[in-house]
């Protein structure tokens, strides 16, 4: 376990806190504040404990230079509303503007720095950039589990320069995932969706030893269909992963469940022409965009037996109705189980939030990539850099 904010003195301290405020924006406003809300307990604890708090985060992919569409102003505005107090916003994360804003902070104040990825030094984990971020701070608190798999200046670099501890969100994520790895109640069912197999190979192979059933949906299933010699029309697939898919099919045997029917359309922009077909009856020129009702039934019947369920990745093009129906059906099914349900961040978290059932899950992770890498057994740089508990 790692030391947390409760293990250190925060009264009167100047705290640099890494948060994961990489949130979706729409029309200049925060479209989903889930990640902001997740950081509130740690921020409030620091504020109430008399610390002056400077927050830093990345937002989007600005490629190492300022991008007006990815400034943190809407985030500061939403955070102010949620905290019920003004959150000041600096016009940069380093340099004179940031230093001036930080110098004026008093105990109980909160400042949000500008997007850390406006500087190339962030992703490069540049020592000079990390030193500027750390300048003037007494303590570093990392509550950004969703960015903990990146060895960036604001996640790993500053942790080498300051006493570094976990926030409540980071600590909870580690605790939950350690339990899931070590003591999952059987039977264990793992559900995987999304498009890519390539970024999930490691965790899929590890779960072959732990899971009683592997269910595959979404674009991932298309690659498995190809590996079995099925036609998928114009559907997305990872042809470079066909050999891997075949190996997983062979190793998993009858423990793997693939869709038996799919919802297809010539284009996601023309949902009125969609139809449901068996997986071996996808015509040329059509796209697989969701799992079908018989697949939902078969998956649901197997899920009723589960005591532990891990879900990462939607079952179809869930951002576009009506191709979200399969994903929503699985999300709602999980709420009816007598089982521990773990949702693996990213699109999976968005799916259960969109279905309005996130609060009925055992745990909804804030980290997609970090969630997968931790389950795979990889060392997360942002976690490893934090002080160990006694």
Residue pairs with C-beta under 8 A, 6 or more apart in sequence:
1 171
1 174
1 175
1 388
1 389
2 165
2 166
2 170
2 171
2 174
2 383
2 386
2 387
2 388
2 389
3 165
3 166
3 386
3 387
3 388
3 389
4 165
4 166
4 167
4 168
4 171
4 389
5 42
5 45
5 46
5 141
5 165
5 166
5 167
5 168
6 45
7 165
7 389
8 139
8 163
8 165
10 45
10 46
10 49
10 50
10 51
10 139
11 49
11 50
11 51
11 107
12 50
12 51
12 107
13 50
13 51
13 52
13 138
13 139
14 51
14 52
14 54
14 102
14 105
14 136
14 137
14 138
14 139
15 46
15 51
15 52
15 53
15 54
15 137
15 138
15 139
15 140
15 141
16 54
16 56
16 133
16 134
16 137
16 139
16 140
16 141
16 158
16 162
17 42
17 43
17 46
17 53
17 54
17 55
17 56
17 140
17 141
17 142
17 143
17 167
18 55
18 56
18 57
18 140
18 141
18 142
18 143
18 144
18 147
18 154
18 155
18 158
18 382
19 35
19 39
19 43
19 55
19 56
19 57
19 143
19 144
20 35
20 38
20 39
20 57
20 143
20 144
20 145
20 146
20 147
20 366
20 367
21 35
21 36
21 39
21 55
21 57
21 59
21 72
21 75
21 79
21 112
22 35
22 57
22 58
22 59
22 60
22 146
22 147
23 30
23 31
23 32
23 33
23 34
23 35
23 36
23 59
23 75
24 30
24 31
24 32
25 31
25 59
25 69
25 70
25 74
28 74
29 74
29 77
29 78
30 36
30 74
30 75
30 77
30 78
32 350
32 353
33 78
33 82
34 349
34 353
34 358
34 366
35 146
35 366
36 75
36 78
36 79
36 82
37 82
38 169
38 366
39 143
39 167
39 169
40 82
40 83
41 168
41 169
42 141
42 143
42 167
42 168
42 169
43 53
43 55
43 83
43 110
44 83
45 168
46 53
46 141
47 53
47 83
47 85
47 108
47 110
50 107
50 108
51 107
51 108
51 139
52 105
52 106
52 107
52 108
52 109
53 105
53 109
53 110
53 111
54 102
54 105
54 111
54 112
54 113
54 137
55 79
55 87
55 110
55 111
55 112
55 113
56 93
56 112
56 113
56 116
56 133
56 154
57 72
57 75
57 112
57 113
57 115
57 116
57 144
57 147
57 154
58 115
58 116
58 117
58 122
58 147
58 152
58 154
59 70
59 71
59 72
59 75
59 115
59 117
60 67
60 69
60 70
60 115
60 117
61 117
62 70
62 115
62 117
62 118
63 117
64 117
64 118
64 119
64 120
64 122
64 123
65 118
65 120
66 115
66 118
67 115
67 118
70 115
70 117
70 118
71 114
71 115
72 89
72 112
72 113
72 114
72 115
73 89
75 112
76 87
76 88
76 89
76 112
79 87
79 110
79 112
80 86
80 87
83 110
85 110
86 110
87 110
87 111
87 112
88 101
88 109
88 110
88 111
88 112
89 111
89 112
89 114
90 97
90 98
90 101
90 102
90 111
90 112
90 113
90 114
91 97
91 98
91 101
91 114
92 98
92 113
92 114
92 118
93 113
93 114
93 115
93 116
93 118
93 119
93 133
94 119
94 129
94 132
94 133
95 132
98 113
98 114
98 132
99 135
99 136
101 111
101 113
102 111
102 136
103 136
105 111
116 122
116 133
116 152
116 153
116 154
117 123
119 129
120 126
121 128
121 129
121 130
121 153
122 129
122 152
122 153
122 154
123 150
123 152
124 153
125 151
125 152
125 153
125 156
125 157
126 153
126 157
127 157
129 153
129 157
130 153
130 154
130 157
130 158
130 160
130 161
131 161
133 153
133 154
133 157
133 158
134 140
134 158
134 161
134 162
137 158
137 162
138 162
138 163
139 162
139 163
139 164
139 165
140 158
140 159
140 161
140 162
140 163
140 164
140 165
141 164
141 165
141 166
141 167
142 148
142 155
142 159
142 164
142 165
142 166
142 167
142 170
142 382
142 385
142 386
143 166
143 167
143 168
143 169
143 170
144 155
144 170
144 382
145 169
145 170
145 173
145 174
145 365
145 366
145 367
145 370
145 382
146 345
146 366
146 367
146 368
146 369
146 370
147 154
147 155
147 367
147 370
147 382
148 155
148 170
148 367
148 370
148 380
148 381
148 382
148 383
149 367
149 369
149 370
149 373
149 374
149 378
149 380
149 381
149 382
150 156
150 381
150 382
151 157
151 381
151 382
155 381
155 382
155 385
156 381
156 382
156 384
156 385
158 164
159 382
159 385
159 386
160 385
163 387
164 385
164 386
164 387
165 386
165 387
166 174
166 383
166 386
169 366
170 383
170 386
173 365
173 366
173 367
173 370
173 371
173 374
174 374
174 383
176 342
176 362
176 363
176 365
177 365
177 371
177 374
177 375
180 308
180 310
180 342
180 375
181 375
181 377
184 210
184 308
184 340
185 307
185 308
185 339
185 340
186 212
186 307
186 308
187 212
187 213
187 305
187 306
187 307
187 308
188 210
188 211
188 212
188 213
188 306
188 307
188 308
188 309
188 310
189 211
189 212
189 213
189 214
189 215
189 302
189 303
189 305
189 306
189 308
189 309
189 310
190 207
190 211
190 213
190 214
190 215
190 309
190 310
190 311
191 215
191 217
191 299
191 309
191 310
191 311
191 312
191 313
191 330
192 200
192 204
192 214
192 215
192 216
192 217
192 218
192 220
192 311
192 312
192 313
193 216
193 217
193 218
193 219
193 220
193 221
193 311
193 312
193 313
193 314
193 315
193 316
193 327
193 348
194 200
194 218
194 219
194 220
194 312
194 313
194 314
194 346
194 347
195 218
195 219
195 220
195 236
195 238
196 219
196 220
196 238
196 241
197 204
197 220
197 223
197 238
197 241
197 244
197 245
198 238
198 240
198 241
198 244
199 369
199 372
200 220
200 312
200 313
200 372
201 241
201 244
202 372
202 373
202 376
202 377
202 378
203 312
203 372
203 373
203 375
203 376
204 214
204 248
205 248
205 251
206 375
206 376
206 377
207 214
207 310
207 375
208 214
208 248
208 251
208 252
208 255
211 255
211 310
212 255
212 306
213 255
213 256
213 257
213 302
213 306
214 252
214 255
214 256
214 257
215 256
215 257
215 299
215 302
216 224
216 256
216 257
216 258
216 259
217 259
217 291
217 295
217 299
217 313
217 314
217 315
217 316
217 326
217 330
218 291
218 313
218 314
218 315
218 316
219 235
219 236
219 237
219 288
220 313
221 258
221 259
221 262
221 288
221 291
222 232
222 235
222 236
222 237
222 288
223 237
223 238
223 239
223 241
223 242
223 245
224 245
224 248
224 249
224 258
225 232
225 237
225 258
225 279
226 232
226 237
226 239
226 242
226 245
227 242
227 243
227 245
227 246
227 249
228 249
228 258
230 279
230 280
230 282
231 280
231 282
231 284
232 282
232 288
233 264
233 282
233 283
233 284
233 285
233 286
233 287
233 288
234 284
234 285
234 286
234 287
235 282
235 286
235 287
235 288
236 287
248 256
249 256
257 298
257 299
257 302
258 279
259 279
259 291
259 292
259 295
260 278
260 279
260 292
260 294
260 295
260 298
261 276
261 277
261 278
261 279
261 291
261 292
261 293
261 294
261 295
262 276
262 277
262 279
262 282
262 288
262 289
262 290
262 291
262 292
262 295
263 274
263 275
263 276
263 288
263 289
263 290
263 291
263 292
263 316
263 323
263 325
263 326
264 274
264 275
264 276
264 277
264 282
264 283
264 286
264 287
264 288
264 289
265 271
265 273
265 274
265 275
265 286
265 287
265 289
265 323
266 273
266 285
266 286
266 287
267 287
268 287
268 289
268 317
268 320
268 323
271 320
271 321
271 322
271 323
274 289
274 322
274 323
276 292
276 293
277 283
277 292
282 288
288 316
289 316
289 317
289 320
289 323
290 315
290 316
290 317
290 322
290 323
290 324
290 325
290 326
290 327
291 299
291 315
291 316
291 326
292 326
295 326
296 326
296 329
296 330
296 333
299 330
299 333
300 329
300 330
300 333
303 309
303 330
303 333
303 334
303 337
303 339
304 337
306 337
306 339
307 338
307 339
307 340
308 339
308 340
308 342
309 334
309 337
309 339
309 340
309 341
309 342
310 342
310 344
310 375
311 330
311 334
311 341
311 342
311 343
311 344
311 348
312 343
312 344
312 345
312 346
312 348
312 368
312 371
312 372
313 344
313 346
313 347
313 348
314 324
314 327
314 347
314 348
314 351
315 326
315 327
315 330
316 323
316 324
316 325
316 326
316 327
317 323
317 324
318 324
318 327
318 328
318 347
318 350
318 351
318 354
324 351
324 354
327 351
327 355
328 351
328 354
328 355
331 351
331 352
331 355
331 357
332 355
332 357
334 341
334 352
334 357
334 360
334 361
335 357
335 360
335 361
340 362
341 361
341 362
341 363
342 361
342 362
342 363
342 365
343 349
343 352
343 358
343 361
343 363
343 364
343 365
344 365
344 368
344 371
344 372
344 375
345 364
345 365
345 366
345 367
345 368
345 369
345 370
345 371
346 367
346 368
346 369
346 371
347 368
348 364
348 368
349 358
349 364
349 365
349 366
349 368
352 358
352 361
352 364
353 364
358 364
365 371
367 374
370 380
370 382
373 380
374 380
374 383
